[in-house]
Amino acid sequence: MKLILAVIQPTKLEAVKNALAEVEVYRLTAIDVQGFGRQKGYSEVYRGQEFSVNLLRKIELQIAVNEDFVEPTVNAIIAAARTGPEGQIGDGKIFILPLEDCIRIRTGERGPEAI
């Protein structure tokens, strides 16, 4: 089992959800987050004062999958979250972590069956 964390642009959420549905991944958690990487934010002028916005809004997806679904899930996220054929700075990142256990609270099932 793996836990896939994907940080994407908020505007790409619907496209990513649709792409995941096409590869039969229907369970995910979406969290509003803020951060920056190479993008480093931007400057704006408000009422004559310039200020810097260095934390940019992103969406973090948390997706628990069995081993067979790791590559299809990652490929679906990349295809839907990338801007244009080459991509752009700020398109996001994907992290894949080992998932030691999973427990379905309702039934008490554990492991891959609980996902």
N, C-alpha and C positions, 0 to 999 in steps of 0.2 A: 504494500500500500504506500501511496505517496500523497503528500500535501503539496498542491501547486498554488503558489501565490503569484498573482499577476497584477502588476500596477499598470493601469492603462489610462488614456485620456477619457474624461467623462463623456465626450461626444461619441465614443466608440462602443459604449456599453451595450446598446441594443444590437449592433452588428456582431459583437462577440457572443452575446446570448444566443442569437440566431445560428451562428456558426457552431457553437457548442451543441445546440439541439440537433443539428445535422449529423454530428458524430455520436449522438445518443448520450450526451452528458447533460443532465437536467437539474443537478443539484449543485448549488453554489451559494456563497455568501458574498454580498457586495457591501463594501464599507467606504464611506467618504473619507479620504485622507488628504494630507497636504505634505508637500515635500519639494525638493529640487535636486537635480543632478547637473548634467551639462547645460541644461536650459538656464539655470541660475536666476530665474525670475525676470522682471521687467520693471520699468519706471513709468509712472503716470503723473499727470498734472491734475490736481484737484483744487479748485478755487485759487488758482495762482500759485499753489505750493506743489513742488515736485516731491513725490515719495516713491520709495522702492517697495515692490511686492516681491519678496524672495521666496515665499512658500506658495507653490502653485497647487491648485486643486486637482486631485487625481482620484481614481476609483481603484480600490484593491479588491481583487476577487480571491476568495479562498475556496479551493475545490479539492475535495478528497476523492481519489480515484484508485482503483485496483491497477496493478502493473500493466495489464493489457490496454488500458485507456490513457496511459501517460502520453505517448507520442501523438495519438490523434487529438488529444486535448491541447497539447502545446502547439501543434500545427494549426489547429482551428483558431486559437488565440492570435498567433502570429499573422495569419492570413487576414483576420478581421480587424486587428488593432493597428496594423501597419498603414502609414499614410503614403499612398502612391506605391509604385513598384519598388522604389529604393528605400522608402521609409524616411523619417525625419527625426532629428533630436527631439526628445520628449514623447516619443511613441510609447515608451514604457519598458518594463523589465518583467521577466518571468523567473521565479525561483522554484526549484523542485527540492522538497525536503522529505526524508524518510518519515513515515507515519507509523509509529510503534503499535498503536492500538486504536480501535474505534468501537464505541459502544452505543447502541441504539437504546435510548432511555425507555421508550415505550415497552419494548419486548425483552431487553437485556441481552440481545444478540451482540456478539463481539466479532471483531476482525473484519475480513472482506465482506462477509454477509451483511454487516451493519451499514456499510456504505450504500 
